[in-house]
Amino acid sequence: MSRIFIKPAAPGLKVRKPVNGYLAAEGEEVNADSYWLRRMADGDVIEAQRPAQPAAPQAASL
């Protein structure tokens, strides 16, 4: 199954996950299943860009 990164469509909007709580305000990667596709169609969530990953610190050479 494919995965998508989504976040609530408006600031402060709480979108219930099918299991265990609410979608994070900064967004989450979820399975692109019928539940989330319906939330997108209803305008509750939007597809978003994944946040940039910080570069891993490099070990100091001795």
N, CA, C and O atoms as a GROMACS GRO file, in nm:
protein
  248
    1MET      N    1   0.084  -0.117   0.000
    1MET     CA    2   0.000   0.000   0.000
    1MET      C    3   0.089   0.123   0.000
    1MET      O    4   0.194   0.126   0.065
    2SER      N    5   0.049   0.224  -0.072
    2SER     CA    6   0.130   0.345  -0.079
    2SER      C    7   0.110   0.431   0.046
    2SER      O    8   0.011   0.418   0.117
    3ARG      N    9   0.206   0.517   0.070
    3ARG     CA   10   0.203   0.604   0.188
    3ARG      C   11   0.197   0.750   0.141
    3ARG      O   12   0.252   0.784   0.036
    4ILE      N   13   0.132   0.834   0.219
    4ILE     CA   14   0.123   0.977   0.190
    4ILE      C   15   0.153   1.054   0.318
    4ILE      O   16   0.131   1.004   0.428
    5PHE      N   17   0.202   1.177   0.303
    5PHE     CA   18   0.224   1.265   0.417
    5PHE      C   19   0.111   1.366   0.418
    5PHE      O   20   0.092   1.439   0.321
    6ILE      N   21   0.036   1.371   0.528
    6ILE     CA   22  -0.078   1.461   0.538
    6ILE      C   23  -0.070   1.540   0.668
    6ILE      O   24   0.000   1.502   0.762
    7LYS      N   25  -0.146   1.650   0.672
    7LYS     CA   26  -0.159   1.727   0.794
    7LYS      C   27  -0.299   1.786   0.797
    7LYS      O   28  -0.365   1.792   0.693
    8PRO      N   29  -0.346   1.830   0.914
    8PRO     CA   30  -0.479   1.891   0.922
    8PRO      C   31  -0.488   2.010   0.826
    8PRO      O   32  -0.390   2.081   0.804
    9ALA      N   33  -0.606   2.031   0.768
    9ALA     CA   34  -0.624   2.134   0.667
    9ALA      C   35  -0.620   2.276   0.725
    9ALA      O   36  -0.591   2.370   0.652
   10ALA      N   37  -0.648   2.291   0.853
   10ALA     CA   38  -0.647   2.423   0.915
   10ALA      C   39  -0.575   2.416   1.051
   10ALA      O   40  -0.578   2.313   1.117
   11PRO      N   41  -0.511   2.526   1.091
   11PRO     CA   42  -0.446   2.528   1.222
   11PRO      C   43  -0.550   2.505   1.333
   11PRO      O   44  -0.658   2.562   1.330
   12GLY      N   45  -0.514   2.423   1.428
   12GLY     CA   46  -0.602   2.396   1.540
   12GLY      C   47  -0.708   2.290   1.515
   12GLY      O   48  -0.779   2.250   1.607
   13LEU      N   49  -0.719   2.242   1.391
   13LEU     CA   50  -0.817   2.139   1.358
   13LEU      C   51  -0.766   2.005   1.409
   13LEU      O   52  -0.654   1.965   1.378
   14LYS      N   53  -0.848   1.935   1.487
   14LYS     CA   54  -0.812   1.802   1.536
   14LYS      C   55  -0.879   1.699   1.448
   14LYS      O   56  -1.001   1.699   1.433
   15VAL      N   57  -0.799   1.611   1.389
   15VAL     CA   58  -0.849   1.506   1.301
   15VAL      C   59  -0.822   1.373   1.368
   15VAL      O   60  -0.707   1.336   1.390
   16ARG      N   61  -0.928   1.302   1.400
   16ARG     CA   62  -0.915   1.174   1.469
   16ARG      C   63  -0.855   1.069   1.375
   16ARG      O   64  -0.895   1.057   1.259
   17LYS      N   65  -0.759   0.992   1.428
   17LYS     CA   66  -0.704   0.878   1.356
   17LYS      C   67  -0.800   0.760   1.378
   17LYS      O   68  -0.875   0.759   1.475
   18PRO      N   69  -0.798   0.662   1.289
   18PRO     CA   70  -0.886   0.547   1.309
   18PRO      C   71  -0.853   0.469   1.436
   18PRO      O   72  -0.940   0.403   1.492
   19VAL      N   73  -0.728   0.477   1.482
   19VAL     CA   74  -0.686   0.409   1.604
   19VAL      C   75  -0.592   0.503   1.680
   19VAL      O   76  -0.500   0.561   1.622
   20ASN      N   77  -0.614   0.518   1.810
   20ASN     CA   78  -0.521   0.586   1.900
   20ASN      C   79  -0.497   0.734   1.873
   20ASN      O   80  -0.390   0.771   1.825
   21GLY      N   81  -0.592   0.817   1.901
   21GLY     CA   82  -0.566   0.961   1.907
   21GLY      C   83  -0.595   1.041   1.783
   21GLY      O   84  -0.683   1.009   1.703
   22TYR      N   85  -0.516   1.149   1.770
   22TYR     CA   86  -0.537   1.248   1.665
   22TYR      C   87  -0.412   1.262   1.578
   22TYR      O   88  -0.301   1.233   1.621
   23LEU      N   89  -0.434   1.307   1.456
   23LEU     CA   90  -0.326   1.336   1.363
   23LEU      C   91  -0.243   1.452   1.419
   23LEU      O   92  -0.299   1.550   1.467
   24ALA      N   93  -0.112   1.440   1.414
   24ALA     CA   94  -0.022   1.545   1.464
   24ALA      C   95  -0.041   1.673   1.382
   24ALA      O   96  -0.058   1.667   1.261
   25ALA      N   97  -0.036   1.787   1.450
   25ALA     CA   98  -0.054   1.916   1.383
   25ALA      C   99   0.053   1.940   1.276
   25ALA      O  100   0.025   2.004   1.174
   26GLU      N  101   0.175   1.888   1.298
   26GLU     CA  102   0.283   1.906   1.199
   26GLU      C  103   0.275   1.805   1.086
   26GLU      O  104   0.352   1.813   0.990
   27GLY      N  105   0.182   1.709   1.096
   27GLY     CA  106   0.161   1.611   0.990
   27GLY      C  107   0.223   1.477   1.023
   27GLY      O  108   0.309   1.465   1.110
   28GLU      N  109   0.177   1.376   0.949
   28GLU     CA  110   0.227   1.240   0.967
   28GLU      C  111   0.221   1.166   0.834
   28GLU      O  112   0.142   1.200   0.745
   29GLU      N  113   0.305   1.065   0.823
   29GLU     CA  114   0.298   0.975   0.709
   29GLU      C  115   0.201   0.863   0.744
   29GLU      O  116   0.214   0.799   0.849
   30VAL      N  117   0.104   0.840   0.656
   30VAL     CA  118   0.000   0.740   0.681
   30VAL      C  119  -0.019   0.655   0.555
   30VAL      O  120   0.025   0.693   0.447
   31ASN      N  121  -0.084   0.540   0.571
   31ASN     CA  122  -0.122   0.459   0.456
   31ASN      C  123  -0.230   0.533   0.378
   31ASN      O  124  -0.321   0.591   0.437
   32ALA      N  125  -0.221   0.530   0.247
   32ALA     CA  126  -0.321   0.595   0.162
   32ALA      C  127  -0.441   0.501   0.148
   32ALA      O  128  -0.468   0.448   0.040
   33ASP      N  129  -0.513   0.483   0.259
   33ASP     CA  130  -0.629   0.394   0.258
   33ASP      C  131  -0.758   0.474   0.247
   33ASP      O  132  -0.756   0.597   0.240
   34SER      N  133  -0.870   0.405   0.244
   34SER     CA  134  -0.999   0.471   0.221
   34SER      C  135  -1.031   0.572   0.332
   34SER      O  136  -1.094   0.674   0.304
   35TYR      N  137  -0.989   0.546   0.455
   35TYR     CA  138  -1.017   0.640   0.564
   35TYR      C  139  -0.954   0.777   0.536
   35TYR      O  140  -1.022   0.879   0.541
   36TRP      N  141  -0.825   0.777   0.506
   36TRP     CA  142  -0.755   0.905   0.485
   36TRP      C  143  -0.795   0.969   0.353
   36TRP      O  144  -0.799   1.092   0.343
   37LEU      N  145  -0.824   0.890   0.252
   37LEU     CA  146  -0.870   0.948   0.125
   37LEU      C  147  -1.006   1.016   0.143
   37LEU      O  148  -1.032   1.118   0.080
   38ARG      N  149  -1.092   0.961   0.229
   38ARG     CA  150  -1.220   1.027   0.260
   38ARG      C  151  -1.196   1.157   0.336
   38ARG      O  152  -1.263   1.257   0.309
   39ARG      N  153  -1.101   1.155   0.431
   39ARG     CA  154  -1.071   1.278   0.506
   39ARG      C  155  -1.021   1.386   0.410
   39ARG      O  156  -1.053   1.504   0.426
   40MET      N  157  -0.942   1.346   0.309
   40MET     CA  158  -0.894   1.443   0.210
   40MET      C  159  -1.011   1.496   0.127
   40MET      O  160  -1.020   1.616   0.104
   41ALA      N  161  -1.099   1.408   0.083
   41ALA     CA  162  -1.215   1.448   0.003
   41ALA      C  163  -1.308   1.541   0.082
   41ALA      O  164  -1.369   1.631   0.024
   42ASP      N  165  -1.318   1.520   0.213
   42ASP     CA  166  -1.402   1.604   0.299
   42ASP      C  167  -1.336   1.738   0.331
   42ASP      O  168  -1.402   1.828   0.382
   43GLY      N  169  -1.207   1.752   0.303
   43GLY     CA  170  -1.135   1.876   0.330
   43GLY      C  171  -1.080   1.885   0.471
   43GLY      O  172  -1.041   1.993   0.515
   44ASP      N  173  -1.077   1.772   0.544
   44ASP     CA  174  -1.025   1.771   0.680
   44ASP      C  175  -0.873   1.768   0.684
   44ASP      O  176  -0.812   1.822   0.776
   45VAL      N  177  -0.810   1.705   0.584
   45VAL     CA  178  -0.664   1.696   0.578
   45VAL      C  179  -0.619   1.734   0.437
   45VAL      O  180  -0.695   1.727   0.341
   46ILE      N  181  -0.492   1.774   0.428
   46ILE     CA  182  -0.432   1.804   0.298
   46ILE      C  183  -0.301   1.728   0.287
   46ILE      O  184  -0.236   1.699   0.387
   47GLU      N  185  -0.264   1.697   0.164
   47GLU     CA  186  -0.133   1.635   0.143
   47GLU      C  187  -0.029   1.746   0.155
   47GLU      O  188  -0.049   1.856   0.104
   48ALA      N  189   0.080   1.717   0.222
   48ALA     CA  190   0.181   1.818   0.251
   48ALA      C  191   0.320   1.766   0.220
   48ALA      O  192   0.340   1.647   0.197
   49GLN      N  193   0.416   1.858   0.220
   49GLN     CA  194   0.556   1.821   0.202
   49GLN      C  195   0.609   1.766   0.333
   49GLN      O  196   0.577   1.818   0.440
   50ARG      N  197   0.688   1.664   0.324
   50ARG     CA  198   0.754   1.612   0.444
   50ARG      C  199   0.855   1.716   0.492
   50ARG      O  200   0.921   1.779   0.409
   51PRO      N  201   0.868   1.734   0.622
   51PRO     CA  202   0.968   1.830   0.671
   51PRO      C  203   1.109   1.781   0.637
   51PRO      O  204   1.135   1.661   0.631
   52ALA      N  205   1.197   1.875   0.615
   52ALA     CA  206   1.336   1.840   0.583
   52ALA      C  207   1.400   1.772   0.702
   52ALA      O  208   1.384   1.817   0.816
   53GLN      N  209   1.470   1.664   0.676
   53GLN     CA  210   1.540   1.592   0.783
   53GLN      C  211   1.671   1.663   0.813
   53GLN      O  212   1.747   1.693   0.721
   54PRO      N  213   1.698   1.691   0.940
   54PRO     CA  214   1.828   1.754   0.972
   54PRO      C  215   1.943   1.657   0.940
   54PRO      O  216   1.930   1.536   0.954
   55ALA      N  217   2.053   1.714   0.899
   55ALA     CA  218   2.168   1.631   0.866
   55ALA      C  219   2.222   1.564   0.992
   55ALA      O  220   2.229   1.626   1.098
   56ALA      N  221   2.258   1.440   0.979
   56ALA     CA  222   2.311   1.364   1.094
   56ALA      C  223   2.449   1.420   1.129
   56ALA      O  224   2.530   1.446   1.040
   57PRO      N  225   2.475   1.438   1.256
   57PRO     CA  226   2.609   1.487   1.292
   57PRO      C  227   2.715   1.384   1.258
   57PRO      O  228   2.694   1.264   1.275
   58GLN      N  229   2.827   1.431   1.210
   58GLN     CA  230   2.934   1.340   1.172
   58GLN      C  231   3.029   1.320   1.289
   58GLN      O  232   3.057   1.413   1.365
   59ALA      N  233   3.078   1.200   1.302
   59ALA     CA  234   3.172   1.168   1.411
   59ALA      C  235   3.304   1.242   1.387
   59ALA      O  236   3.350   1.253   1.273
   60ALA      N  237   3.362   1.292   1.493
   60ALA     CA  238   3.490   1.363   1.484
   60ALA      C  239   3.602   1.263   1.454
   60ALA      O  240   3.606   1.154   1.511
   61SER      N  241   3.690   1.301   1.366
   61SER     CA  242   3.806   1.216   1.333
   61SER      C  243   3.914   1.236   1.440
   61SER      O  244   3.934   1.347   1.488
   62LEU      N  245   3.981   1.130   1.474
   62LEU     CA  246   4.090   1.139   1.573
   62LEU      C  247   4.223   1.140   1.509
   62LEU      O  248   4.325   1.148   1.578
   0.00000   0.00000   0.00000
